[in-house]
Amino acid sequence: MDSDRAIERQRLVDQYIVPSGVKDPDVIATMRHVPRHRFVPARYSIFAYIDGPLPIGHDQTISQPSLVTNTTPGG
């Protein structure tokens, strides 16, 4: 259930995104809302809210959250 993962999303933002210098309130709100665990295979879901890249299949990865938020305009 996504509401169970909300605490993990909040922790990711509070421990990694905001301290990395992200100030844009829209970026912060989006990171608090997007269910990152839905974008990774189930076996990696437990790691969805760490600040690191994760495999998503076909030799591709979902990027490290703090890297992505710091490369967005206004991020």
DOFIMI-799238 format. One record per atom (N, C-alpha, C, CB): atom name; residue in three letters; x, y, z. Coordinates in pm, 1 decimal. Each point is the difference from the previous one (the first is absolute). Glycine has a CB too. Layout:
N
ROMI  a   r       px       py       pz
ROMI CA ALA        X        Y        Z
...
***
This chain:
75
ROMI  a   r       px       py       pz
ROMI  N MET     84.2   -118.3      0.0
ROMI CA MET    -84.2    118.3      0.0
ROMI  C MET     88.7    124.5      0.0
ROMI CB MET   -184.5   -124.6    122.2
ROMI  N ASP    154.1    221.2   -209.6
ROMI CA ASP     84.8    117.4    -15.2
ROMI  C ASP      7.7     86.3    125.1
ROMI CB ASP    -56.9     -3.9   -238.9
ROMI  N SER    -51.6     11.0    315.3
ROMI CA SER      3.6     83.0    120.6
ROMI  C SER    102.7    -53.4     99.5
ROMI CB SER   -241.9     59.4    -34.0
ROMI  N ASP    266.1   -191.0     30.7
ROMI CA ASP    101.6    -57.3     86.7
ROMI  C ASP    140.1     45.6    -40.4
ROMI CB ASP   -148.5   -197.6     37.6
ROMI  N ARG    165.6    228.2   -162.7
ROMI CA ARG    131.0     41.3    -49.9
ROMI  C ARG     20.2    151.7     10.9
ROMI CB ARG     -3.4   -196.1   -156.3
ROMI  N ALA   -101.7    268.6    192.8
ROMI CA ALA      9.1    145.9     10.3
ROMI  C ALA    107.1     42.0     99.8
ROMI CB ALA   -242.3     16.9    -59.0
ROMI  N ILE    256.1    -88.9    167.0
ROMI CA ILE    102.3     33.4     99.8
ROMI  C ILE    138.8    -12.7    -61.4
ROMI CB ILE   -151.2    -78.6    185.8
ROMI  N GLU    169.5    -24.1   -267.2
ROMI CA GLU    129.3    -17.9    -66.2
ROMI  C GLU     28.3    114.6    -97.7
ROMI CB GLU    -24.5   -249.5     23.7
ROMI  N ARG    -77.9    293.6    -96.7
ROMI CA ARG     16.7    113.3    -91.5
ROMI  C ARG     36.9    125.8     77.6
ROMI CB ARG   -165.7   -102.3   -159.6
ROMI  N GLN     97.5    125.3    271.5
ROMI CA GLN     29.6    118.5     81.6
ROMI  C GLN    144.9     -3.5     48.6
ROMI CB GLN   -241.6     12.3     72.1
ROMI  N ARG    284.1   -129.7    -27.7
ROMI CA ARG    136.6    -16.3     49.9
ROMI  C ARG    102.6     26.2   -110.5
ROMI CB ARG    -83.4   -167.4    168.0
ROMI  N LEU     56.5    116.6   -288.2
ROMI CA LEU     89.4     23.7   -113.2
ROMI  C LEU     15.9    149.6    -25.0
ROMI CB LEU    -68.9   -219.6   -101.6
ROMI  N VAL    -41.8    289.9     99.1
ROMI CA VAL      4.3    144.5    -24.6
ROMI  C VAL     71.4     72.1    113.5
ROMI CB VAL   -213.4    -15.9   -130.6
ROMI  N ASP    179.0    -16.7    253.8
ROMI CA ASP     57.6     69.1    115.7
ROMI  C ASP    148.9    -29.3     19.6
ROMI CB ASP   -224.4     -9.4    105.4
ROMI  N GLN    267.0   -113.3   -136.8
ROMI CA GLN    139.5    -37.4     24.8
ROMI  C GLN     92.6     23.3   -118.2
ROMI CB GLN    -85.9   -166.7    156.9
ROMI  N TYR     32.6    166.5   -278.7
ROMI CA TYR     87.2      8.7   -116.7
ROMI  C TYR    -31.9    115.5    -94.3
ROMI CB TYR     25.0   -242.7     18.6
ROMI  N ILE   -151.2    263.8    -48.1
ROMI CA ILE    -36.0     99.0   -101.4
ROMI  C ILE     19.0    142.9     51.9
ROMI CB ILE   -164.1   -163.5    -96.6
ROMI  N VAL    102.0    196.6    206.2
ROMI CA VAL     12.9    135.0     55.4
ROMI  C VAL    145.5     29.8     41.0
ROMI CB VAL   -239.5    -13.2     80.6
ROMI  N PRO    307.6    -77.2     -9.2
ROMI CA PRO    139.6     28.2     35.6
ROMI  C PRO     93.6     14.6   -120.4
ROMI CB PRO    -42.0   -124.0    209.3
ROMI  N SER      3.4     67.6   -324.6
ROMI CA SER     86.1     13.2   -118.0
ROMI  C SER    -12.3    137.6    -64.3
ROMI CB SER    -21.8   -245.3    -38.0
ROMI  N GLY    -66.8    329.3     90.8
ROMI CA GLY    -10.4    137.1    -47.9
ROMI  C GLY   -123.8     30.4    -82.3
ROMI CB GLY    242.1      1.4      2.4
ROMI  N VAL   -330.7    -96.0    -19.1
ROMI CA VAL   -122.5     23.9    -76.9
ROMI  C VAL    -89.4     94.8     78.8
ROMI CB VAL     14.7   -228.9   -109.9
ROMI  N LYS    -57.8    337.3     43.1
ROMI CA LYS    -83.0     99.9     66.6
ROMI  C LYS   -135.8     18.5    -67.2
ROMI CB LYS    208.3    113.5     71.2
ROMI  N ASP   -221.6   -160.2   -194.7
ROMI CA ASP   -124.6     18.4    -74.5
ROMI  C ASP   -112.3    -78.0     68.3
ROMI CB ASP    128.8     32.2   -216.3
ROMI  N PRO   -232.3     37.1    264.1
ROMI CA PRO   -108.0    -68.4     71.0
ROMI  C PRO    -76.1   -100.3    -87.2
ROMI CB PRO    -20.3    202.1    141.8
ROMI  N ASP     13.4   -177.9   -271.9
ROMI CA ASP    -68.2    -94.6    -88.6
ROMI  C ASP     79.1   -130.3    -12.6
ROMI CB ASP   -100.3    192.9   -126.5
ROMI  N VAL    231.7   -183.4    118.4
ROMI CA VAL     84.9   -119.3     -8.3
ROMI  C VAL    -11.3    -79.4    129.9
ROMI CB VAL    159.7    118.2   -157.8
ROMI  N ILE   -153.0    -49.4    269.1
ROMI CA ILE     -9.4    -66.1    130.3
ROMI  C ILE   -136.0    -67.4     15.8
ROMI CB ILE    159.2    168.8     98.4
ROMI  N ALA   -265.8    -98.8   -134.2
ROMI CA ALA   -134.5    -57.8     10.8
ROMI  C ALA    -15.3   -121.9    -90.7
ROMI CB ALA    -91.0    227.0     55.4
ROMI  N THR    146.7   -219.5   -174.0
ROMI CA THR     -8.4   -113.1    -92.5
ROMI  C THR     74.6   -120.5     55.4
ROMI CB THR    -18.1    158.9   -192.9
ROMI  N MET    135.3   -137.8    246.5
ROMI CA MET     77.1   -110.7     57.4
ROMI  C MET    -72.7    -62.0    119.1
ROMI CB MET    211.9    110.4    -76.3
ROMI  N ARG   -285.6    -30.8    149.5
ROMI CA ARG    -77.7    -52.5    113.5
ROMI  C ARG   -121.8    -79.7    -47.3
ROMI CB ARG     76.5    194.9    138.6
ROMI  N HIS   -117.5   -174.7   -262.9
ROMI CA HIS   -122.5    -60.0    -51.8
ROMI  C HIS     22.3   -121.8    -91.2
ROMI CB HIS    -98.9    225.4     16.4
ROMI  N VAL    203.0   -223.9    -97.4
ROMI CA VAL     20.4   -105.1   -101.3
ROMI  C VAL     36.7   -133.6     65.8
ROMI CB VAL     74.2    175.7   -165.5
ROMI  N PRO   -150.0   -281.1    136.0
ROMI CA PRO     27.7   -131.8     57.2
ROMI  C PRO    113.7    -69.8    -76.0
ROMI CB PRO   -241.1    -17.4     73.5
ROMI  N ARG    364.2     48.7    -40.7
ROMI CA ARG    116.9    -52.6    -72.2
ROMI  C ARG      1.0   -152.7     -4.0
ROMI CB ARG    127.9    203.2     68.7
ROMI  N HIS   -180.6   -267.3     32.5
ROMI CA HIS      0.0   -146.6      3.6
ROMI  C HIS    -81.4    -61.9   -113.4
ROMI CB HIS     27.4     13.9    246.3
ROMI  N ARG   -114.9     62.5   -306.5
ROMI CA ARG    -79.0    -51.8   -112.2
ROMI  C ARG     78.6     -2.9   -130.9
ROMI CB ARG   -203.5     86.7    112.9
ROMI  N PHE    319.6    -24.2   -114.9
ROMI CA PHE     79.3      7.6   -121.5
ROMI  C PHE    114.6   -100.0     -2.8
ROMI CB PHE    -60.5    238.3    -13.4
ROMI  N VAL     71.3   -320.0    116.2
ROMI CA VAL    106.6   -100.4      5.6
ROMI  C VAL    -61.9   -139.2     12.6
ROMI CB VAL    158.7    167.3    106.4
ROMI  N PRO    -86.9   -269.8   -152.3
ROMI CA PRO    -51.1   -135.6     18.1
ROMI  C PRO    -23.7    -29.3    148.2
ROMI CB PRO    121.5    -73.6   -208.0
ROMI  N ALA   -218.8    -10.7    235.5
ROMI CA ALA    -39.5    -30.5    138.5
ROMI  C ALA    118.3    -41.4     86.7
ROMI CB ALA   -222.8    -69.0    -85.6
ROMI  N ARG    317.7     -4.6     31.0
ROMI CA ARG    112.3    -46.1     81.5
ROMI  C ARG     90.5    113.7     46.1
ROMI CB ARG     -9.1   -214.2   -123.5
ROMI  N TYR     -0.6    332.0     59.4
ROMI CA TYR     79.6    115.7     40.5
ROMI  C TYR    -82.7    103.0     76.5
ROMI CB TYR    145.4    -38.0   -198.5
ROMI  N SER   -272.8     11.4    215.2
ROMI CA SER    -90.0     94.7     64.1
ROMI  C SER     47.1     41.2    139.8
ROMI CB SER   -185.5   -100.7   -131.2
ROMI  N ILE    244.5      8.2    203.4
ROMI CA ILE     47.6     30.5    135.0
ROMI  C ILE    105.7    110.8     -0.9
ROMI CB ILE    -48.4   -236.7     66.0
ROMI  N PHE    115.5    253.7   -178.0
ROMI CA PHE    106.2    100.2    -12.0
ROMI  C PHE    -47.0    128.1    -68.8
ROMI CB PHE    163.8   -186.3     -7.5
ROMI  N ALA   -292.1    196.7    -21.7
ROMI CA ALA    -51.3    110.4    -81.6
ROMI  C ALA     26.2    138.1     58.9
ROMI CB ALA   -173.1   -155.2    -78.8
ROMI  N TYR    183.4    164.6    209.4
ROMI CA TYR     13.4    132.1     61.4
ROMI  C TYR    137.8     24.9     60.3
ROMI CB TYR   -242.2     -7.8     46.2
ROMI  N ILE    341.2    -61.8    -99.7
ROMI CA ILE    138.4     35.4     31.4
ROMI  C ILE     43.6    101.4   -104.8
ROMI CB ILE     51.5   -228.6    106.6
ROMI  N ASP     52.4    303.0    -77.6
ROMI CA ASP     47.6     99.2    -96.1
ROMI  C ASP    105.0    -64.2    -90.5
ROMI CB ASP    -46.5    188.9    163.5
ROMI  N GLY     -0.5   -275.0   -250.1
ROMI CA GLY     89.2    -67.4    -92.9
ROMI  C GLY    -76.8    -47.3   -121.4
ROMI CB GLY    146.8    -70.0    189.0
ROMI  N PRO    -75.3     41.2   -297.9
ROMI CA PRO    -66.2    -52.9   -118.5
ROMI  C PRO    -41.5   -144.3     23.0
ROMI CB PRO    133.1    154.7   -145.7
ROMI  N LEU   -235.4   -199.0     73.7
ROMI CA LEU    -47.9   -137.9     10.4
ROMI  C LEU    -26.2    -55.0   -139.5
ROMI CB LEU   -102.2     46.9    226.5
ROMI  N PRO    127.8   -175.5   -246.3
ROMI CA PRO    -29.2    -60.2   -130.2
ROMI  C PRO   -150.5     -6.7    -25.0
ROMI CB PRO    211.5   -133.7     16.3
ROMI  N ILE   -249.2    161.3   -141.2
ROMI CA ILE   -141.2     -9.2    -36.7
ROMI  C ILE    -21.0    -99.2   -113.8
ROMI CB ILE    -32.7    236.8     74.1
ROMI  N GLY    136.9   -306.7   -113.4
ROMI CA GLY     -9.0    -98.4   -107.5
ROMI  C GLY     58.8     51.0   -129.4
ROMI CB GLY   -201.8    -90.7    107.4
ROMI  N HIS    228.5     -1.4   -199.1
ROMI CA HIS     54.1     33.3   -132.1
ROMI  C HIS    128.8     81.8      9.2
ROMI CB HIS   -232.5     -4.9    -90.0
ROMI  N ASP    315.1    -27.5    190.3
ROMI CA ASP    127.9     69.8     21.9
ROMI  C ASP    -16.3    150.4     22.1
ROMI CB ASP    107.9   -173.6   -140.3
ROMI  N GLN   -220.2    213.3    199.4
ROMI CA GLN    -27.1    140.5     29.6
ROMI  C GLN    -16.9     17.9    150.5
ROMI CB GLN   -109.6     31.3   -226.0
ROMI  N THR    125.1     92.3    271.6
ROMI CA THR    -19.5     29.3    142.2
ROMI  C THR    -91.4    120.9     16.4
ROMI CB THR    227.2    -95.7     53.6
ROMI  N ILE   -289.2    103.1     63.6
ROMI CA ILE    -68.2    121.7     42.8
ROMI  C ILE    106.2     77.5     77.7
ROMI CB ILE   -238.1   -107.7     10.7
ROMI  N SER    249.6    234.7    -39.7
ROMI CA SER    110.8     79.7     54.0
ROMI  C SER    -10.3     26.3    149.0
ROMI CB SER     17.8    104.0   -220.6
ROMI  N GLN     95.2    -66.5    276.4
ROMI CA GLN      9.3     38.6    140.4
ROMI  C GLN    -84.2    125.5     21.2
ROMI CB GLN    233.0   -101.4     21.4
ROMI  N PRO   -325.6    100.5     73.4
ROMI CA PRO    -90.0    113.7     19.5
ROMI  C PRO     69.8    135.2     18.5
ROMI CB PRO   -155.7   -161.3     99.7
ROMI  N SER    258.3    168.6    -16.2
ROMI CA SER     63.6    130.0     22.8
ROMI  C SER     72.3     49.6   -124.0
ROMI CB SER     25.2    -58.1    240.5
ROMI  N LEU     21.4    -31.5   -325.5
ROMI CA LEU     64.4     40.0   -125.1
ROMI  C LEU   -102.6     62.3    -94.0
ROMI CB LEU    171.0   -183.3     26.5
ROMI  N VAL   -286.4    119.9    -37.4
ROMI CA VAL   -103.8     48.9    -88.7
ROMI  C VAL    -54.8    134.3     47.5
ROMI CB VAL    -57.5   -236.3    -57.9
ROMI  N THR     32.9    248.8    185.7
ROMI CA THR    -59.9    124.8     50.1
ROMI  C THR     96.6    116.5     -9.2
ROMI CB THR   -142.2   -133.5    153.5
ROMI  N ASN    270.0    106.7   -151.7
ROMI CA ASN     98.2    107.6     -9.5
ROMI  C ASN     34.3     36.9   -143.1
ROMI CB ASN     90.6    -75.8    215.4
ROMI  N THR   -147.7      6.3   -312.9
ROMI CA THR     25.2     34.0   -139.9
ROMI  C THR   -122.1     60.6    -66.6
ROMI CB THR    166.1   -183.5     -9.9
ROMI  N THR   -275.7    197.7     84.7
ROMI CA THR   -119.8     59.0    -56.8
ROMI  C THR      8.3    152.1     12.5
ROMI CB THR   -135.5   -206.8     57.6
ROMI  N PRO     83.4    279.9   -158.4
ROMI CA PRO      0.4    145.9      9.4
ROMI  C PRO    -71.0     46.4    127.0
ROMI CB PRO      4.2     15.5   -250.8
ROMI  N GLY     57.4     66.7    326.3
ROMI CA GLY    -57.5     49.7    124.4
ROMI  C GLY     12.0    -97.9    114.0
ROMI CB GLY   -155.2    132.2   -134.3
ROMI  N GLY    211.3   -254.1    107.8
ROMI CA GLY     12.4   -102.7    101.9
ROMI  C GLY    102.8     35.5     99.6
ROMI CB GLY    -70.6   -166.7   -159.6
***
